[in-house]
Amino acid sequence: MSELFAAHGLRKAYPGVVANDNVSFSIDEGEIHALLGENGAGKSTLVKMIYGLVKPDEGHMTFLGAPFAPPEPRAARGAGVAMVFQHFSLFDALSVAENVALGMENPPKPARLAARITEVSNEYGLPLDPHRTVGDLSAGERQRVEIIRCLLQDPRLLIMDEPTSVLTPQEVEILFATLQKLRAEGTSILYISHKLEEIRALCDRATILRLGKVVGHAVPRENTASELAEMMVGTALHRPERELAPSGEIALEVANLSVKSTNPFGTSLRDVSLMVRKGEVLGIGGVAGNGQDELLAALSGEATSAPDTVRLHGQPIGKLPPPARRKLGLLSAPEERLGHAAAPEMSLTENALLSARLRKKLTRNDFINWKAAQAFAEEVIAAFDVRTPGPHVAARSLSGGNLQKFVMGREIEQKPEVLVVNQPTWGVDASAAAAIRQALLDLAADGAAIVVISQDLDELMEISTSFAALNGGRLSAPVPVEGLTMERIGLMLGGAHDMEVAHEHHAEAHA
């Protein structure tokens, strides 16, 4: 196989941190190459250099044997490099075809472009209607738009950053079939993912980064997921362990909650009921876009409802806003970390203050106690191994995974009585995910009631005592996790579960 791309001694430093240090690796033509590493290992900086978003301080790259130094993404695309980002860059109000056209240098006429989208999407097993409005698409369909937009450029190298984080197991299978077809046609793929079993199933070779340096190369299928994880972190991984024993006392109760989504493309909640006891972890699964954001908003107080629809320790709180709920002990962490869970331009100290002001008593006579706020931010950074120069840096300067660790740590360290989280380990590496899950289990073991909303079914099976599925804004009755099969879960996620059986299980579990 001939070499398509090579990096030679790449280095990139930012104030207080060396993101990449003497990084060298190569990608062959028709190869799926994995880029592995913990959060903050330098993966994002490296692919940004390849895609022309960042200029290396030292070192050089070659593409098809020629010097390669794209000054901007347009130049990288012109050379044959395309990228599908972890965060989609689509406009909800525009059609599929209009979104695709925006990502092309010289888009063809609308009718021709629509025909090409239909043709290429069907050819690669990712069918798309070019006339549909993007806001009406599922997360998996949105990803198809990003991929097809790239494929219409006939790339030689396709970079994919966490491509399966919002997909159902069935959509993952379809994506893998597409990537294998591309590989067979000679397209190379640089694949970034924290899901190591996916890496083992899909990738031919892997380059492993740790603290900005290449620490090894591997053939993923010849290693176990644990071995790959240990190469990434340098130590053995610890699986979360804790036997939970719900106390019987109801901490959070939701009854017949219906909330209209404020997002014109969102999903309204319809007649949602749930009950979580002290020491219990309720796992809520569902494909993205089925009401997860709306449910978190309704429980956190961002979206209010009739007083009796949400009760905390028997007290009606449906009308209370987030600060009042926080004061009573109900804390939350939303999925969107940058802009929702954290203010991008504010420092970590300021972000710690935003949510912990009341419970950690970070103000005195309405004046901010900056020393106490900084001490709390430092406590979170230390407890959750947040890789950052210090609490003074802006939230947006952290890698996605490190910001996720800070956001989760900020809430957990406040010792809530009820904690509601959406996608708690999204975009974090295996070691950090295990640490966050363990912290949630420890919190539950200390008597907190926890609601974990997640698209990661393995995560939910690992830490939950009971499971419910969210589908089209409706929540199934929770069932005990013990003895629950993936087949049953699949039926529940699709809304085709036997509600009567589920209600019987729910009654037994809370009898």
C-alpha positions, 0 to 999 in steps of 0.5 A: 500500500502506498503512503497518502499522508505523513506528519513529520515532527509536528509541534504546536504550543499554546500559552501554558501547554504543548498540545503536540510535541514531535508528532510523526505518523503516516496514513496509507491509501485505502486505510482506516487509521485510528487516532487514540488518546485521552482528553487533552492528548492532542488529537484535536490540535493534530487534525486541525493542522491537517485540515488547515485550521491551525498552523504548526510551530515546527515540523512538516506534512506531506500529501501524496509525496508532495509538501502539504501546508494548507493555510485554511480549510479551503486549501485542505479541501482542494487538496483532497482532505475532508472532515466531519466534525463532532459538532455538526455545522448545519442550519436547521431552517435550511434544506439538506441541499442548501446546507450541502451547497454552503459547504462547497466552493462551486456548488452546481445548480440546485436541481443538479445538486439535489440529484447528486445528493440522492445519487451519492447518498443511495450509493453509499447506503446513507439515503437522504431527501435533499428537500427535507428541512435539516431541523426535522432530521434525526441526529443520525440523518444530520450526520449523513448530511455532513458525510455526503457534503464531504463525499461530494468533494471526492476526498482522498482523506476523510477525517471523522471526529467521534462519528458514532456518539449520536448514533443508534447501534443500527445507524453505527452498522450502516456507517461502518458499511459506508466507511468500508465501502469507501476504504475499498474504493481507495479513500483513506479515513482518519478515525477518532473515537473513544469507543475502543470496540469500534476501533477494534472492529473497523480500523487497520492501524492506530496511532496513540497519543499521550500528553501531546506525544506519540507513545505507540502504534498498534493494530487494533484487532490484535489488542483488547479494548483494555490493552488499547485503553492502557496504552492511552492512559499509561496505567491499568483501567479501573471499572466502576464498582459499587453495589447500590441499595435504594433506601425506599424514600422517594426523592424525586417524583414526576407525574403526568408532565407535559412540556412544549419544546421551546425549540421549533425543531425540538420534541415536546414532552408528553405525559411523562411520569417517573420516580427515583428513590434515594440511592437509586440511579435511573438510566434513561436511554433514547436516540438523540432528539426524542426529548432529552434536552426538554426533560432535563430542562423540565427537571432542572427548572429551565422549563417550568410546569404546574407545581405538582408535576415535579416533586422534590422530597414531596414538595411541589417544585414545578413552578420553581426556577433553577436557583430555587431548585438548586438551593433545595438540592436538585442539581443538573448538568446539560448535554451542551457543555460549551454555552449551556453548562459553561460560559465559554469566555468566563474563567473556570473560577467564574463558571464554578461560581455560576452554579455553586454560588448558593450551595457552596456559599460563594457570596457574602452579603451579595458580594462574591467571595473570589477566594472561596470560588477559586478554591472550589474551582481548584477542588473540582480540577484536582478531584476530576483530573481536569487538565488545565493550567489553572482555574484562571483560564477560560472555559473555551480553552479546555479540550471538550473532554476536560471541560466535560470533567469540570462540568460534571465535577462542579455538580458532583462536588456540591453533594446534591440530593438529586442530580440530573445529567444528560450525556455525562461522559460524552466525548471523554476518554475511557479512563475519565468516563470510568472516573465520572461513572464511579463518582456518580455511583459514589454519590448514589451510595451516599444517598443521592437520587440520580437520573442519567440521560444517555445515548450510551447504552453500555454506560446505562447498563453499567451504572443504573439500577433501573432503565426507562426509554424516551421515545417521541417525548414519551417515557416508558415505565422504568424496569430493573436493569438486572436481567434486561437484554439488549433486544428488550432495550431495542424494543423499548427505544423504538417505542414498541415495548409491552407497556403492561409488562413494564408497568408490572416490573415498575410496580414490583421494583417499587413495592 
